[in-house]
Amino acid sequence: MAVIELKGMEFFAYHGCFSEEQIIGNRFMVDVSFECNTIKAEQTDALAGTVDYQEVYKVVKSQMEIKSKLLEHVGRRISDAIKNSFPEIRLLSVKVCKCHPPLGGKIDMVLVEIKD
C-alpha cells in the first residue's frame, strides 16, 4: 500500500451561507489523501497499476464547481465522488479550506476535514 496526496489544489468557487458569498465567490484550497495498492505501478512503471491522480483532480474540480452553503457538504460530495470513481481507494481524507472567510475579523482560513 502507498499513500497518494494531492495538496494545495486551488479553486475559485461560490460556497457559503451568505448570499453575497454565492455571488462574489471566494478562494478555496482542497487537499486529498488516500491509500491504495501501487505494487503493479511500482513493478511496471505503468499508470494502469495505480490511481491516476489527474483523474482524482478532475473529480475534485467538478465538485467544486457546484455551489453549496457548507464546507461540510462540499467535502462529503468530493469524498463520495472520489470513492465512487475509484473503489480501490482506502482511508480517504478530504480537506476543504475557505480562505479569508467573512467572519467579522481577520482569519486566514477555515477548514473542514472529511475522513472515510
N, CA, C and O atoms as a GROMACS GRO file, in nm:
protein
  464
    1MET      N    1   0.084  -0.119   0.000
    1MET     CA    2   0.000   0.000   0.000
    1MET      C    3   0.088   0.125   0.000
    1MET      O    4   0.200   0.125   0.052
    2ALA      N    5   0.035   0.229  -0.060
    2ALA     CA    6   0.104   0.357  -0.064
    2ALA      C    7   0.003   0.468  -0.033
    2ALA      O    8  -0.118   0.449  -0.045
    3VAL      N    9   0.056   0.581   0.006
    3VAL     CA   10  -0.028   0.700   0.028
    3VAL      C   11  -0.002   0.795  -0.087
    3VAL      O   12   0.112   0.826  -0.121
    4ILE      N   13  -0.110   0.842  -0.148
    4ILE     CA   14  -0.103   0.944  -0.253
    4ILE      C   15  -0.175   1.067  -0.200
    4ILE      O   16  -0.285   1.058  -0.145
    5GLU      N   17  -0.113   1.183  -0.218
    5GLU     CA   18  -0.172   1.308  -0.171
    5GLU      C   19  -0.173   1.411  -0.282
    5GLU      O   20  -0.076   1.426  -0.356
    6LEU      N   21  -0.283   1.482  -0.293
    6LEU     CA   22  -0.293   1.599  -0.380
    6LEU      C   23  -0.311   1.716  -0.284
    6LEU      O   24  -0.416   1.729  -0.220
    7LYS      N   25  -0.210   1.802  -0.275
    7LYS     CA   26  -0.212   1.910  -0.176
    7LYS      C   27  -0.217   2.046  -0.244
    7LYS      O   28  -0.151   2.070  -0.345
    8GLY      N   29  -0.296   2.133  -0.186
    8GLY     CA   30  -0.299   2.271  -0.231
    8GLY      C   31  -0.369   2.295  -0.363
    8GLY      O   32  -0.335   2.387  -0.437
    9MET      N   33  -0.468   2.210  -0.393
    9MET     CA   34  -0.548   2.238  -0.514
    9MET      C   35  -0.627   2.366  -0.487
    9MET      O   36  -0.699   2.375  -0.388
   10GLU      N   37  -0.615   2.462  -0.575
   10GLU     CA   38  -0.678   2.592  -0.553
   10GLU      C   39  -0.791   2.613  -0.652
   10GLU      O   40  -0.778   2.587  -0.772
   11PHE      N   41  -0.903   2.663  -0.598
   11PHE     CA   42  -1.022   2.686  -0.680
   11PHE      C   43  -1.086   2.818  -0.640
   11PHE      O   44  -1.080   2.858  -0.523
   12PHE      N   45  -1.147   2.884  -0.736
   12PHE     CA   46  -1.234   2.998  -0.706
   12PHE      C   47  -1.375   2.943  -0.719
   12PHE      O   48  -1.413   2.892  -0.825
   13ALA      N   49  -1.453   2.953  -0.610
   13ALA     CA   50  -1.585   2.891  -0.610
   13ALA      C   51  -1.684   2.978  -0.533
   13ALA      O   52  -1.647   3.083  -0.479
   14TYR      N   53  -1.807   2.934  -0.529
   14TYR     CA   54  -1.917   3.015  -0.476
   14TYR      C   55  -1.989   2.942  -0.363
   14TYR      O   56  -2.112   2.927  -0.366
   15HIS      N   57  -1.914   2.898  -0.264
   15HIS     CA   58  -1.971   2.830  -0.149
   15HIS      C   59  -1.984   2.927  -0.033
   15HIS      O   60  -1.897   3.012  -0.012
   16GLY      N   61  -2.093   2.916   0.043
   16GLY     CA   62  -2.110   2.998   0.161
   16GLY      C   63  -2.256   3.014   0.198
   16GLY      O   64  -2.345   3.002   0.114
   17CYS      N   65  -2.279   3.042   0.325
   17CYS     CA   66  -2.415   3.060   0.376
   17CYS      C   67  -2.473   3.198   0.341
   17CYS      O   68  -2.594   3.214   0.327
   18PHE      N   69  -2.385   3.296   0.326
   18PHE     CA   70  -2.432   3.430   0.292
   18PHE      C   71  -2.456   3.440   0.143
   18PHE      O   72  -2.376   3.390   0.063
   19SER      N   73  -2.565   3.506   0.104
   19SER     CA   74  -2.597   3.517  -0.039
   19SER      C   75  -2.485   3.588  -0.115
   19SER      O   76  -2.460   3.557  -0.231
   20GLU      N   77  -2.417   3.682  -0.050
   20GLU     CA   78  -2.306   3.752  -0.115
   20GLU      C   79  -2.195   3.656  -0.154
   20GLU      O   80  -2.132   3.671  -0.259
   21GLU      N   81  -2.169   3.555  -0.069
   21GLU     CA   82  -2.064   3.458  -0.098
   21GLU      C   83  -2.095   3.378  -0.224
   21GLU      O   84  -2.006   3.340  -0.299
   22GLN      N   85  -2.223   3.353  -0.245
   22GLN     CA   86  -2.262   3.274  -0.362
   22GLN      C   87  -2.267   3.360  -0.489
   22GLN      O   88  -2.286   3.308  -0.599
   23ILE      N   89  -2.250   3.491  -0.472
   23ILE     CA   90  -2.243   3.582  -0.588
   23ILE      C   91  -2.099   3.624  -0.614
   23ILE      O   92  -2.051   3.617  -0.728
   24ILE      N   93  -2.031   3.669  -0.510
   24ILE     CA   94  -1.894   3.720  -0.522
   24ILE      C   95  -1.792   3.608  -0.534
   24ILE      O   96  -1.696   3.619  -0.611
   25GLY      N   97  -1.812   3.501  -0.459
   25GLY     CA   98  -1.719   3.388  -0.460
   25GLY      C   99  -1.600   3.411  -0.369
   25GLY      O  100  -1.586   3.517  -0.307
   26ASN      N  101  -1.516   3.310  -0.361
   26ASN     CA  102  -1.401   3.314  -0.273
   26ASN      C  103  -1.298   3.211  -0.321
   26ASN      O  104  -1.327   3.129  -0.408
   27ARG      N  105  -1.180   3.218  -0.263
   27ARG     CA  106  -1.074   3.123  -0.295
   27ARG      C  107  -1.080   3.007  -0.196
   27ARG      O  108  -1.096   3.028  -0.076
   28PHE      N  109  -1.067   2.887  -0.248
   28PHE     CA  110  -1.071   2.765  -0.168
   28PHE      C  111  -0.949   2.680  -0.199
   28PHE      O  112  -0.898   2.680  -0.311
   29MET      N  113  -0.904   2.607  -0.099
   29MET     CA  114  -0.795   2.512  -0.115
   29MET      C  115  -0.850   2.374  -0.077
   29MET      O  116  -0.928   2.361   0.017
   30VAL      N  117  -0.807   2.272  -0.151
   30VAL     CA  118  -0.850   2.135  -0.122
   30VAL      C  119  -0.728   2.045  -0.119
   30VAL      O  120  -0.641   2.052  -0.206
   31ASP      N  121  -0.722   1.959  -0.018
   31ASP     CA  122  -0.621   1.855  -0.007
   31ASP      C  123  -0.693   1.720  -0.004
   31ASP      O  124  -0.795   1.705   0.063
   32VAL      N  125  -0.638   1.624  -0.076
   32VAL     CA  126  -0.692   1.489  -0.077
   32VAL      C  127  -0.576   1.394  -0.048
   32VAL      O  128  -0.468   1.407  -0.106
   33SER      N  129  -0.600   1.298   0.041
   33SER     CA  130  -0.501   1.197   0.074
   33SER      C  131  -0.572   1.062   0.078
   33SER      O  132  -0.683   1.051   0.130
   34PHE      N  133  -0.507   0.959   0.023
   34PHE     CA  134  -0.568   0.827   0.026
   34PHE      C  135  -0.463   0.719   0.016
   34PHE      O  136  -0.351   0.742  -0.029
   35GLU      N  137  -0.501   0.600   0.059
   35GLU     CA  138  -0.417   0.482   0.044
   35GLU      C  139  -0.470   0.399  -0.071
   35GLU      O  140  -0.591   0.389  -0.092
   36CYS      N  141  -0.377   0.338  -0.144
   36CYS     CA  142  -0.415   0.245  -0.250
   36CYS      C  143  -0.298   0.150  -0.276
   36CYS      O  144  -0.184   0.178  -0.237
   37ASN      N  145  -0.327   0.041  -0.340
   37ASN     CA  146  -0.225  -0.057  -0.375
   37ASN      C  147  -0.154  -0.010  -0.502
   37ASN      O  148  -0.216   0.004  -0.608
   38THR      N  149  -0.024   0.013  -0.491
   38THR     CA  150   0.054   0.060  -0.606
   38THR      C  151   0.160  -0.041  -0.650
   38THR      O  152   0.251  -0.006  -0.724
   39ILE      N  153   0.149  -0.165  -0.604
   39ILE     CA  154   0.252  -0.266  -0.634
   39ILE      C  155   0.272  -0.281  -0.786
   39ILE      O  156   0.386  -0.286  -0.832
   40LYS      N  157   0.163  -0.288  -0.863
   40LYS     CA  158   0.178  -0.303  -1.009
   40LYS      C  159   0.253  -0.185  -1.070
   40LYS      O  160   0.340  -0.204  -1.154
   41ALA      N  161   0.219  -0.064  -1.028
   41ALA     CA  162   0.286   0.055  -1.080
   41ALA      C  163   0.433   0.056  -1.040
   41ALA      O  164   0.520   0.094  -1.119
   42GLU      N  165   0.461   0.014  -0.918
   42GLU     CA  166   0.599   0.010  -0.870
   42GLU      C  167   0.683  -0.087  -0.953
   42GLU      O  168   0.801  -0.062  -0.979
   43GLN      N  169   0.622  -0.197  -0.994
   43GLN     CA  170   0.695  -0.300  -1.067
   43GLN      C  171   0.700  -0.276  -1.218
   43GLN      O  172   0.797  -0.314  -1.283
   44THR      N  173   0.597  -0.211  -1.273
   44THR     CA  174   0.587  -0.200  -1.419
   44THR      C  175   0.608  -0.059  -1.472
   44THR      O  176   0.630  -0.041  -1.592
   45ASP      N  177   0.603   0.042  -1.385
   45ASP     CA  178   0.611   0.181  -1.427
   45ASP      C  179   0.495   0.219  -1.520
   45ASP      O  180   0.509   0.304  -1.608
   46ALA      N  181   0.381   0.152  -1.499
   46ALA     CA  182   0.262   0.176  -1.583
   46ALA      C  183   0.154   0.245  -1.500
   46ALA      O  184   0.125   0.205  -1.388
   47LEU      N  185   0.094   0.349  -1.557
   47LEU     CA  186  -0.011   0.424  -1.491
   47LEU      C  187  -0.130   0.336  -1.455
   47LEU      O  188  -0.199   0.361  -1.356
   48ALA      N  189  -0.154   0.233  -1.535
   48ALA     CA  190  -0.268   0.143  -1.510
   48ALA      C  191  -0.255   0.069  -1.377
   48ALA      O  192  -0.352   0.011  -1.330
   49GLY      N  193  -0.138   0.071  -1.316
   49GLY     CA  194  -0.118   0.000  -1.192
   49GLY      C  195  -0.139   0.083  -1.067
   49GLY      O  196  -0.104   0.040  -0.957
   50THR      N  197  -0.195   0.201  -1.082
   50THR     CA  198  -0.218   0.289  -0.968
   50THR      C  199  -0.342   0.374  -0.993
   50THR      O  200  -0.408   0.359  -1.096
   51VAL      N  201  -0.373   0.463  -0.901
   51VAL     CA  202  -0.482   0.559  -0.920
   51VAL      C  203  -0.424   0.680  -0.991
   51VAL      O  204  -0.326   0.739  -0.944
   52ASP      N  205  -0.482   0.718  -1.102
   52ASP     CA  206  -0.437   0.834  -1.180
   52ASP      C  207  -0.481   0.961  -1.108
   52ASP      O  208  -0.599   0.996  -1.108
   53TYR      N  209  -0.386   1.030  -1.047
   53TYR     CA  210  -0.423   1.146  -0.967
   53TYR      C  211  -0.471   1.264  -1.052
   53TYR      O  212  -0.532   1.356  -0.998
   54GLN      N  213  -0.445   1.263  -1.181
   54GLN     CA  214  -0.504   1.365  -1.267
   54GLN      C  215  -0.656   1.346  -1.273
   54GLN      O  216  -0.732   1.442  -1.276
   55GLU      N  217  -0.698   1.221  -1.274
   55GLU     CA  218  -0.842   1.190  -1.274
   55GLU      C  219  -0.905   1.226  -1.139
   55GLU      O  220  -1.020   1.270  -1.134
   56VAL      N  221  -0.831   1.207  -1.031
   56VAL     CA  222  -0.880   1.247  -0.899
   56VAL      C  223  -0.900   1.398  -0.898
   56VAL      O  224  -1.002   1.448  -0.849
   57TYR      N  225  -0.803   1.472  -0.951
   57TYR     CA  226  -0.814   1.618  -0.959
   57TYR      C  227  -0.941   1.659  -1.035
   57TYR      O  228  -1.012   1.750  -0.993
   58LYS      N  229  -0.969   1.593  -1.144
   58LYS     CA  230  -1.088   1.626  -1.224
   58LYS      C  231  -1.216   1.605  -1.144
   58LYS      O  232  -1.311   1.682  -1.157
   59VAL      N  233  -1.219   1.501  -1.062
   59VAL     CA  234  -1.336   1.476  -0.978
   59VAL      C  235  -1.353   1.590  -0.878
   59VAL      O  236  -1.463   1.641  -0.859
   60VAL      N  237  -1.244   1.629  -0.813
   60VAL     CA  238  -1.248   1.739  -0.716
   60VAL      C  239  -1.294   1.867  -0.784
   60VAL      O  240  -1.381   1.937  -0.733
   61LYS      N  241  -1.237   1.898  -0.898
   61LYS     CA  242  -1.272   2.020  -0.972
   61LYS      C  243  -1.420   2.024  -1.007
   61LYS      O  244  -1.485   2.127  -0.992
   62SER      N  245  -1.474   1.912  -1.052
   62SER     CA  246  -1.615   1.909  -1.091
   62SER      C  247  -1.706   1.932  -0.970
   62SER      O  248  -1.809   1.997  -0.982
   63GLN      N  249  -1.667   1.880  -0.854
   63GLN     CA  250  -1.748   1.902  -0.733
   63GLN      C  251  -1.735   2.045  -0.682
   63GLN      O  252  -1.832   2.100  -0.628
   64MET      N  253  -1.619   2.105  -0.697
   64MET     CA  254  -1.600   2.243  -0.652
   64MET      C  255  -1.682   2.342  -0.735
   64MET      O  256  -1.708   2.454  -0.690
   65GLU      N  257  -1.721   2.303  -0.854
   65GLU     CA  258  -1.800   2.391  -0.941
   65GLU      C  259  -1.947   2.394  -0.903
   65GLU      O  260  -2.023   2.476  -0.956
   66ILE      N  261  -1.990   2.307  -0.812
   66ILE     CA  262  -2.130   2.302  -0.768
   66ILE      C  263  -2.143   2.384  -0.640
   66ILE      O  264  -2.077   2.356  -0.540
   67LYS      N  265  -2.229   2.486  -0.642
   67LYS     CA  266  -2.248   2.574  -0.526
   67LYS      C  267  -2.304   2.496  -0.407
   67LYS      O  268  -2.391   2.410  -0.423
   68SER      N  269  -2.251   2.527  -0.289
   68SER     CA  270  -2.302   2.472  -0.164
   68SER      C  271  -2.295   2.579  -0.056
   68SER      O  272  -2.215   2.672  -0.065
   69LYS      N  273  -2.379   2.565   0.045
   69LYS     CA  274  -2.373   2.658   0.157
   69LYS      C  275  -2.262   2.621   0.253
   69LYS      O  276  -2.195   2.709   0.306
   70LEU      N  277  -2.241   2.490   0.276
   70LEU     CA  278  -2.150   2.446   0.381
   70LEU      C  279  -2.029   2.371   0.326
   70LEU      O  280  -2.040   2.293   0.232
   71LEU      N  281  -1.913   2.396   0.387
   71LEU     CA  282  -1.792   2.324   0.350
   71LEU      C  283  -1.808   2.174   0.380
   71LEU      O  284  -1.753   2.090   0.308
   72GLU      N  285  -1.882   2.141   0.485
   72GLU     CA  286  -1.907   2.002   0.518
   72GLU      C  287  -1.975   1.930   0.401
   72GLU      O  288  -1.943   1.816   0.370
   73HIS      N  289  -2.068   1.998   0.338
   73HIS     CA  290  -2.140   1.940   0.224
   73HIS      C  291  -2.047   1.923   0.104
   73HIS      O  292  -2.051   1.821   0.035
   74VAL      N  293  -1.965   2.023   0.080
   74VAL     CA  294  -1.868   2.015  -0.030
   74VAL      C  295  -1.772   1.898  -0.007
   74VAL      O  296  -1.746   1.819  -0.098
   75GLY      N  297  -1.719   1.888   0.114
   75GLY     CA  298  -1.627   1.781   0.147
   75GLY      C  299  -1.689   1.643   0.132
   75GLY      O  300  -1.626   1.551   0.079
   76ARG      N  301  -1.812   1.627   0.177
   76ARG     CA  302  -1.882   1.499   0.164
   76ARG      C  303  -1.904   1.464   0.017
   76ARG      O  304  -1.884   1.349  -0.023
   77ARG      N  305  -1.944   1.562  -0.063
   77ARG     CA  306  -1.965   1.536  -0.207
   77ARG      C  307  -1.835   1.493  -0.274
   77ARG      O  308  -1.834   1.399  -0.353
   78ILE      N  309  -1.725   1.562  -0.243
   78ILE     CA  310  -1.595   1.526  -0.301
   78ILE      C  311  -1.557   1.385  -0.259
   78ILE      O  312  -1.517   1.304  -0.343
   79SER      N  313  -1.569   1.356  -0.130
   79SER     CA  314  -1.533   1.223  -0.080
   79SER      C  315  -1.616   1.114  -0.148
   79SER      O  316  -1.562   1.014  -0.193
   80ASP      N  317  -1.746   1.134  -0.155
   80ASP     CA  318  -1.834   1.034  -0.217
   80ASP      C  319  -1.802   1.016  -0.365
   80ASP      O  320  -1.800   0.903  -0.415
   81ALA      N  321  -1.776   1.125  -0.435
   81ALA     CA  322  -1.746   1.118  -0.579
   81ALA      C  323  -1.614   1.045  -0.603
   81ALA      O  324  -1.602   0.967  -0.698
   82ILE      N  325  -1.514   1.070  -0.519
   82ILE     CA  326  -1.386   1.001  -0.534
   82ILE      C  327  -1.404   0.852  -0.508
   82ILE      O  328  -1.355   0.769  -0.584
   83LYS      N  329  -1.474   0.817  -0.400
   83LYS     CA  330  -1.496   0.675  -0.367
   83LYS      C  331  -1.574   0.604  -0.477
   83LYS      O  332  -1.546   0.489  -0.509
   84ASN      N  333  -1.671   0.673  -0.534
   84ASN     CA  334  -1.750   0.612  -0.643
   84ASN      C  335  -1.666   0.593  -0.769
   84ASN      O  336  -1.685   0.494  -0.841
   85SER      N  337  -1.576   0.685  -0.796
   85SER     CA  338  -1.494   0.678  -0.918
   85SER      C  339  -1.376   0.583  -0.903
   85SER      O  340  -1.329   0.525  -1.001
   86PHE      N  341  -1.328   0.566  -0.780
   86PHE     CA  342  -1.207   0.487  -0.754
   86PHE      C  343  -1.230   0.394  -0.635
   86PHE      O  344  -1.183   0.423  -0.525
   87PRO      N  345  -1.302   0.285  -0.655
   87PRO     CA  346  -1.334   0.196  -0.541
   87PRO      C  347  -1.212   0.132  -0.476
   87PRO      O  348  -1.222   0.080  -0.364
   88GLU      N  349  -1.098   0.134  -0.543
   88GLU     CA  350  -0.977   0.075  -0.487
   88GLU      C  351  -0.911   0.164  -0.380
   88GLU      O  352  -0.818   0.121  -0.312
   89ILE      N  353  -0.959   0.287  -0.365
   89ILE     CA  354  -0.903   0.380  -0.267
   89ILE      C  355  -0.946   0.340  -0.127
   89ILE      O  356  -1.060   0.302  -0.104
   90ARG      N  357  -0.851   0.352  -0.034
   90ARG     CA  358  -0.876   0.324   0.108
   90ARG      C  359  -0.833   0.444   0.192
   90ARG      O  360  -0.749   0.523   0.149
   91LEU      N  361  -0.891   0.458   0.310
   91LEU     CA  362  -0.853   0.563   0.405
   91LEU      C  363  -0.844   0.700   0.339
   91LEU      O  364  -0.737   0.762   0.337
   92LEU      N  365  -0.953   0.746   0.288
   92LEU     CA  366  -0.961   0.873   0.216
   92LEU      C  367  -0.979   0.989   0.314
   92LEU      O  368  -1.058   0.980   0.408
   93SER      N  369  -0.905   1.096   0.291
   93SER     CA  370  -0.920   1.220   0.368
   93SER      C  371  -0.936   1.335   0.268
   93SER      O  372  -0.857   1.348   0.175
   94VAL      N  373  -1.037   1.418   0.290
   94VAL     CA  374  -1.062   1.535   0.206
   94VAL      C  375  -1.067   1.657   0.296
   94VAL      O  376  -1.149   1.663   0.388
   95LYS      N  377  -0.980   1.755   0.271
   95LYS     CA  378  -0.980   1.881   0.345
   95LYS      C  379  -1.025   1.991   0.250
   95LYS      O  380  -0.969   2.007   0.141
   96VAL      N  381  -1.125   2.067   0.292
   96VAL     CA  382  -1.173   2.182   0.214
   96VAL      C  383  -1.154   2.306   0.299
   96VAL      O  384  -1.203   2.314   0.412
   97CYS      N  385  -1.082   2.402   0.245
   97CYS     CA  386  -1.046   2.522   0.318
   97CYS      C  387  -1.100   2.645   0.244
   97CYS      O  388  -1.081   2.660   0.123
   98LYS      N  389  -1.168   2.731   0.319
   98LYS     CA  390  -1.211   2.861   0.264
   98LYS      C  391  -1.112   2.965   0.312
   98LYS      O  392  -1.091   2.981   0.433
   99CYS      N  393  -1.051   3.036   0.219
   99CYS     CA  394  -0.951   3.138   0.252
   99CYS      C  395  -1.020   3.270   0.288
   99CYS      O  396  -1.112   3.314   0.219
  100HIS      N  397  -0.974   3.331   0.395
  100HIS     CA  398  -1.023   3.462   0.439
  100HIS      C  399  -1.177   3.468   0.443
  100HIS      O  400  -1.238   3.552   0.375
  101PRO      N  401  -1.239   3.381   0.522
  101PRO     CA  402  -1.386   3.380   0.529
  101PRO      C  403  -1.439   3.507   0.596
  101PRO      O  404  -1.373   3.565   0.682
  102PRO      N  405  -1.558   3.551   0.555
  102PRO     CA  406  -1.615   3.673   0.611
  102PRO      C  407  -1.678   3.647   0.749
  102PRO      O  408  -1.799   3.630   0.760
  103LEU      N  409  -1.594   3.643   0.853
  103LEU     CA  410  -1.642   3.612   0.988
  103LEU      C  411  -1.641   3.732   1.081
  103LEU      O  412  -1.664   3.718   1.201
  104GLY      N  413  -1.614   3.850   1.027
  104GLY     CA  414  -1.616   3.970   1.109
  104GLY      C  415  -1.481   4.008   1.168
  104GLY      O  416  -1.473   4.099   1.251
  105GLY      N  417  -1.377   3.940   1.127
  105GLY     CA  418  -1.243   3.971   1.175
  105GLY      C  419  -1.140   3.905   1.086
  105GLY      O  420  -1.176   3.833   0.992
  106LYS      N  421  -1.013   3.930   1.114
  106LYS     CA  422  -0.906   3.872   1.031
  106LYS      C  423  -0.890   3.724   1.066
  106LYS      O  424  -0.866   3.689   1.181
  107ILE      N  425  -0.902   3.641   0.966
  107ILE     CA  426  -0.880   3.498   0.981
  107ILE      C  427  -0.826   3.445   0.849
  107ILE      O  428  -0.879   3.478   0.742
  108ASP      N  429  -0.722   3.366   0.855
  108ASP     CA  430  -0.660   3.314   0.733
  108ASP      C  431  -0.750   3.216   0.660
  108ASP      O  432  -0.768   3.224   0.538
  109MET      N  433  -0.808   3.122   0.736
  109MET     CA  434  -0.888   3.020   0.670
  109MET      C  435  -0.972   2.944   0.772
  109MET      O  436  -0.945   2.946   0.892
  110VAL      N  437  -1.072   2.879   0.720
  110VAL     CA  438  -1.149   2.781   0.797
  110VAL      C  439  -1.143   2.652   0.717
  110VAL      O  440  -1.150   2.654   0.594
  111LEU      N  441  -1.131   2.540   0.786
  111LEU     CA  442  -1.108   2.412   0.719
  111LEU      C  443  -1.197   2.305   0.776
  111LEU      O  444  -1.217   2.297   0.897
  112VAL      N  445  -1.250   2.221   0.687
  112VAL     CA  446  -1.327   2.103   0.727
  112VAL      C  447  -1.257   1.982   0.667
  112VAL      O  448  -1.221   1.982   0.549
  113GLU      N  449  -1.239   1.878   0.750
  113GLU     CA  450  -1.178   1.755   0.701
  113GLU      C  451  -1.279   1.642   0.714
  113GLU      O  452  -1.335   1.619   0.820
  114ILE      N  453  -1.300   1.571   0.604
  114ILE     CA  454  -1.387   1.453   0.599
  114ILE      C  455  -1.296   1.332   0.590
  114ILE      O  456  -1.211   1.325   0.501
  115LYS      N  457  -1.313   1.236   0.680
  115LYS     CA  458  -1.231   1.115   0.678
  115LYS      C  459  -1.321   0.994   0.654
  115LYS      O  460  -1.421   0.975   0.723
  116ASP      N  461  -1.282   0.914   0.556
  116ASP     CA  462  -1.356   0.790   0.526
  116ASP      C  463  -1.261   0.674   0.522
  116ASP      O  464  -1.303   0.560   0.499
   0.00000   0.00000   0.00000
